[in-house]
Amino acid sequence: MAIRRNTGERQLKLLDKYLIKQFIQTILFGLLAFTLIFVVIDAMENLDDFIDQSVPWEKIFHYYFVFSPEILKLMTPVAVLFGALFTAGKAANLSELTAIKAAGVSFYRFMAPFLITSLIISVFSIYFGGYLVPMANKTKQNIEMTYLKRGFNFSGNNIFFQDNRTRIVGISFFDNNLSTAYRVSIQEFDVTDYTKMIIRIDASKMVYDSVNASWNLRDGVKRVFYLDRESAEYFQLLNMKDLNFRPEDLVKKQQKPQDMNLTELQELIDTQERAGNDPTSTLIEYHSRYAFAVSSLIIVLFGLPISTTRRKSGMAAQVGINILVTFIYLVFMKISQAFGKNGALDPLITAWFANLIFLGAGIVNLPRVKH
């Protein structure tokens, strides 16, 4: 009995290695194919801009090298689902799955290597999409600004934000290289009545003192408003230590949440909550990074049972199912985000709504598969 059990375990390990190898090879093929298609299409659209701006060829290659991580992130769930459907569908069409079941291997055991591989990919995707992709996107944007004259630069214009619950800061121009803000306005409001201004400070410029971690305002006026009068104090230098932002924070305030990594998103959420602003959109973006990474595992659990039925159409059926499932998933994701941004759904539920729907459908469908 022990010899038979050891033999069976070795055979299962060989089966796992075979399935994982086929699965990973198909995923890599799918990612390579999808990435090449996206790059070729984008290159055709931007070719005129590259030529008009006389962009060097090495910069064009660099541009698409740092553009590739974004494509890989978006296409990973599609490629994983394609790999699972193709591998399992091929096994079913070649009667390999029938032989596996005849050997006493249950369908749940057959799914194990697919789910474990998808789980590992999902865990890696959290780091990949949460940190590597935003870093690559920043490099891509820098190339666009420098060579294609697109987008903003880090010396921003017309920056307005709420520093805390009672303070609003306005900056006409900020030079990140000099850590200097120009034409600055700081407005303080009554904590019991947010419509009542009690202090207003206007300065020609504001320079960051990195030694004391404070801001120095120069050549301005400080007005204090009382019930029946106001006072004005003109100054050449005014040091403010209670401002809650640094030069790098001003740069971040000009970034879109989609271009931030997970740490920067968490810091933005904390800043918005501290200032009394609504962080819903940022929370949705933050939770969506995790939900989208885990989607590879969820849609494999949903789609794998579908692919185990033998079909005469073979490869065409697998591609069709792959496109259909991806389309349905994206529809659910966009619908939930629309409701979430309107406040109808909690940000966490909004981000995970599509995954929960597909997870539920996959669990319901599993018992219906012939084991």
C-alpha positions in Angstrom: 0.0 0.0 0.0 2.8 2.4 0.9 4.5 1.7 -2.5 1.2 2.3 -4.3 0.7 5.6 -2.4 4.2 6.8 -3.1 3.8 6.0 -6.8 0.5 7.9 -6.9 2.1 10.9 -5.2 4.9 10.9 -7.8 2.4 10.7 -10.6 0.5 13.6 -9.2 3.6 15.7 -8.9 4.4 14.9 -12.5 0.9 15.9 -13.5 1.2 19.2 -11.5 4.5 20.0 -13.2 3.1 19.2 -16.6 0.0 21.4 -16.1 1.9 24.3 -14.5 4.5 24.3 -17.3 1.7 24.4 -20.0 -0.2 27.0 -18.0 2.8 29.3 -17.5 4.0 28.9 -21.1 0.5 29.9 -22.4 0.4 32.9 -20.0 3.8 34.2 -21.2 2.7 33.7 -24.8 -0.5 35.7 -24.1 1.3 38.5 -22.4 3.9 38.8 -25.2 1.2 38.8 -27.9 -1.0 41.3 -26.1 1.9 43.6 -25.3 3.2 43.5 -28.9 -0.2 44.3 -30.2 -0.6 47.3 -27.9 2.9 48.6 -28.6 2.4 48.4 -32.4 -1.0 50.1 -32.3 0.3 52.9 -30.0 3.5 53.3 -32.1 1.4 53.8 -35.2 -0.7 56.5 -33.5 2.3 58.3 -32.1 4.7 57.9 -35.0 3.9 61.4 -36.4 4.6 63.0 -33.0 7.9 61.2 -32.7 9.0 62.3 -36.1 7.7 65.9 -35.7 9.6 66.3 -32.3 12.7 64.5 -33.7 12.7 62.0 -30.8 15.9 59.8 -30.9 15.3 56.1 -31.6 16.8 55.1 -28.3 14.3 57.3 -26.4 11.4 55.8 -28.4 12.6 52.3 -27.3 12.9 53.6 -23.7 9.4 55.0 -23.9 7.9 51.7 -24.9 10.1 49.8 -22.4 8.6 51.8 -19.5 5.1 51.7 -21.1 5.2 47.9 -21.2 4.6 47.5 -17.4 1.2 49.2 -17.6 0.2 47.0 -20.5 1.4 43.9 -18.6 -0.6 44.9 -15.5 -3.8 45.4 -17.5 -3.3 42.2 -19.6 -2.2 39.8 -16.8 -5.8 38.7 -15.8 -6.7 38.3 -19.4 -3.5 36.2 -20.1 -4.0 34.1 -17.0 -7.6 33.3 -17.9 -6.5 32.6 -21.5 -3.8 30.3 -20.2 -6.2 28.4 -17.9 -8.9 28.0 -20.5 -6.5 27.0 -23.2 -4.5 24.5 -21.0 -7.7 22.9 -19.5 -9.5 23.0 -22.8 -6.7 21.3 -24.6 -6.6 18.6 -22.0 -10.3 18.1 -22.4 -10.2 18.0 -26.2 -7.3 15.5 -26.3 -9.1 13.3 -23.7 -6.3 13.9 -21.2 -8.8 15.1 -18.7 -10.8 11.9 -19.1 -7.7 9.9 -18.4 -6.9 12.0 -15.4 -10.4 11.5 -14.0 -10.2 7.7 -14.7 -7.0 7.6 -12.7 -9.0 8.8 -9.7 -7.9 12.4 -9.7 -10.9 14.7 -8.8 -11.6 17.9 -10.7 -10.8 19.9 -7.5 -7.3 18.3 -7.4 -7.0 19.0 -11.2 -7.7 22.7 -10.5 -5.1 22.9 -7.7 -2.0 23.7 -9.8 -3.9 26.4 -11.7 -5.2 28.1 -8.5 -1.8 27.9 -6.7 0.0 29.4 -9.8 -2.7 32.1 -10.1 -2.4 32.9 -6.4 1.4 33.4 -6.7 0.8 35.6 -9.8 -1.8 37.7 -7.9 0.5 38.2 -4.9 3.3 39.4 -7.2 0.8 41.6 -9.1 0.1 43.5 -5.9 3.7 44.7 -5.8 4.0 45.0 -9.6 0.9 47.1 -10.0 1.3 48.9 -6.7 4.9 50.1 -7.1 6.7 49.1 -10.3 4.0 50.3 -12.7 3.6 53.8 -11.1 7.4 54.2 -11.1 7.5 53.2 -14.8 4.6 55.5 -15.6 6.4 58.5 -14.0 9.4 57.8 -16.3 7.0 57.5 -19.3 5.4 60.9 -18.4 8.8 62.5 -18.1 9.7 61.3 -21.6 6.4 62.7 -22.9 7.0 66.1 -21.2 10.6 66.3 -22.3 10.4 65.0 -25.9 6.7 65.1 -26.9 5.8 68.3 -25.0 2.8 66.7 -23.3 1.3 66.9 -19.9 2.3 69.0 -16.9 5.7 69.6 -15.4 6.6 69.5 -11.8 6.7 73.3 -11.6 3.0 73.6 -11.2 0.6 76.5 -11.7 -2.5 77.4 -9.7 -2.3 74.9 -6.9 -5.2 75.1 -4.4 -5.7 72.7 -1.5 -6.9 72.4 2.1 -4.1 72.1 4.5 -6.3 71.3 7.5 -10.0 71.7 8.5 -9.7 75.5 8.8 -6.9 76.4 6.4 -6.8 76.8 2.6 -3.6 77.4 0.7 -3.4 78.9 -2.8 -0.1 79.0 -4.9 0.1 80.7 -8.3 3.4 79.0 -9.2 5.6 76.4 -7.6 9.2 75.7 -8.6 10.2 72.3 -7.3 13.9 72.8 -8.2 14.1 75.8 -5.9 11.5 74.6 -3.4 9.9 78.0 -3.8 6.2 79.0 -4.2 5.2 82.3 -5.7 2.2 84.5 -5.1 1.0 82.6 -2.0 -2.3 83.0 -0.2 -3.1 81.4 3.2 -6.6 81.7 4.6 -7.6 80.7 8.1 -11.3 80.2 9.0 -13.1 80.0 12.3 -13.3 76.5 13.7 -17.0 77.1 14.7 -18.0 78.7 11.4 -16.1 77.6 8.3 -17.6 80.5 6.3 -16.0 83.1 8.5 -12.4 84.1 7.7 -10.3 85.1 10.6 -6.8 85.4 9.2 -5.4 85.9 5.7 -1.8 85.9 4.7 -0.6 87.0 1.2 3.1 86.8 0.2 5.1 87.3 -2.9 6.9 84.0 -2.4 7.4 81.2 0.1 10.6 79.3 0.5 11.1 76.0 2.3 13.7 75.8 5.1 14.8 72.2 5.1 17.0 72.7 8.3 14.0 73.8 10.4 11.4 71.9 8.4 9.3 75.1 8.0 8.2 77.6 5.4 9.5 81.2 5.2 7.1 83.7 3.7 8.6 86.9 2.2 7.3 90.3 1.3 3.7 90.1 2.3 0.9 91.1 4.6 -1.0 89.4 7.4 -4.5 90.5 8.0 -6.5 89.5 11.1 -10.3 89.9 11.1 -12.2 90.7 14.2 -16.0 91.2 14.7 -15.9 95.0 14.0 -12.5 95.7 12.6 -9.3 94.3 11.0 -5.6 94.7 11.4 -2.8 94.5 8.9 0.8 93.6 9.5 3.3 94.0 6.7 6.4 91.8 6.8 9.6 91.0 5.0 10.0 87.6 6.6 7.4 85.4 8.3 8.2 81.9 9.5 5.4 79.4 9.7 6.0 76.0 11.4 2.5 74.8 11.5 2.0 74.2 7.8 1.4 70.5 7.1 3.1 70.1 3.7 6.5 70.0 2.2 7.8 70.6 -1.3 7.5 67.0 -2.3 3.9 67.1 -1.1 3.2 69.9 -3.5 4.6 67.7 -6.3 2.3 64.9 -5.2 -0.7 67.2 -5.2 -0.2 67.7 -8.9 -0.1 63.9 -9.5 -3.2 61.9 -10.4 -4.0 59.1 -8.0 -3.6 56.6 -10.9 0.0 57.6 -11.1 0.8 57.1 -7.4 2.1 53.9 -5.7 0.3 52.3 -2.8 2.3 54.2 -0.2 1.7 57.5 -1.8 -2.0 56.7 -2.1 -2.2 55.9 1.6 -0.5 59.2 2.4 -2.9 61.1 0.2 -5.9 59.4 1.9 -4.5 60.4 5.3 -4.0 64.0 4.1 -7.5 64.2 2.7 -9.0 62.8 5.9 -6.9 65.2 8.0 -8.0 68.2 5.9 -11.7 67.1 6.1 -11.9 66.3 2.4 -13.8 63.4 0.8 -11.2 60.6 0.1 -13.7 58.3 -1.6 -12.2 58.4 -5.1 -8.7 57.8 -3.7 -9.9 55.0 -1.5 -11.5 53.3 -4.5 -8.2 53.6 -6.4 -6.3 52.2 -3.4 -8.5 49.2 -2.9 -8.8 48.6 -6.6 -5.0 48.0 -6.8 -5.4 44.9 -4.6 -8.7 43.8 -6.1 -7.4 44.0 -9.7 -4.3 42.0 -8.7 -6.4 39.2 -7.1 -8.7 39.1 -10.2 -6.4 36.6 -11.9 -7.2 34.1 -9.2 -10.9 34.9 -9.2 -11.6 34.6 -12.9 -9.6 31.4 -13.1 -11.8 29.9 -10.5 -14.8 31.1 -12.5 -13.6 30.2 -16.0 -11.8 26.9 -15.4 -14.9 24.7 -15.0 -16.3 26.2 -18.2 -13.3 25.0 -20.3 -13.4 21.4 -19.2 -16.2 20.4 -21.6 -15.0 19.1 -24.9 -15.8 21.4 -27.8 -15.4 20.8 -31.5 -14.4 24.4 -32.0 -11.3 24.0 -29.9 -9.0 27.1 -29.8 -11.7 29.4 -31.2 -14.0 28.6 -28.3 -11.3 29.2 -25.7 -10.5 32.6 -27.3 -14.2 33.5 -27.5 -14.9 32.5 -23.9 -11.8 34.5 -22.8 -13.0 37.7 -24.5 -16.6 37.3 -23.2 -15.5 36.7 -19.6 -13.1 39.6 -19.7 -15.7 41.9 -21.1 -18.3 40.9 -18.5 -15.7 41.4 -15.7 -14.8 44.9 -17.0 -18.5 45.9 -17.2 -19.1 44.9 -13.6 -16.0 46.7 -12.5 -16.9 50.0 -14.3 -20.5 49.8 -13.1 -19.4 49.4 -9.4 -16.9 52.2 -9.7 -19.6 54.5 -11.0 -21.9 53.7 -8.1 -19.0 54.0 -5.6 -17.8 57.4 -6.8 -21.4 58.7 -6.4 -21.4 57.5 -2.8 -23.9 54.7 -3.3 -21.4 52.0 -2.4 -18.6 51.7 0.2 -15.1 52.2 -1.5 -14.0 48.7 -0.3 -17.1 47.1 -1.7 -16.8 49.1 -4.9 -13.3 47.9 -5.6 -14.1 44.2 -4.8 -17.6 44.1 -6.3 -16.7 42.5 -9.6 -14.4 39.9 -7.8 -17.2 39.0 -5.4 -19.7 38.5 -8.2 -17.3 36.2 -10.2 -16.2 34.4 -7.0 -19.8 33.7 -6.1 -20.6 32.5 -9.6 -17.5 30.3 -9.6 -18.4 28.7 -6.3 -22.0 28.1 -7.5 -20.8 26.6 -10.8 -18.2 24.2 -9.3 -20.7 21.5 -8.0 -22.3 21.3 -11.4 -19.0 20.1 -13.1 -18.8 16.4 -13.6 -16.0 15.3 -11.2 
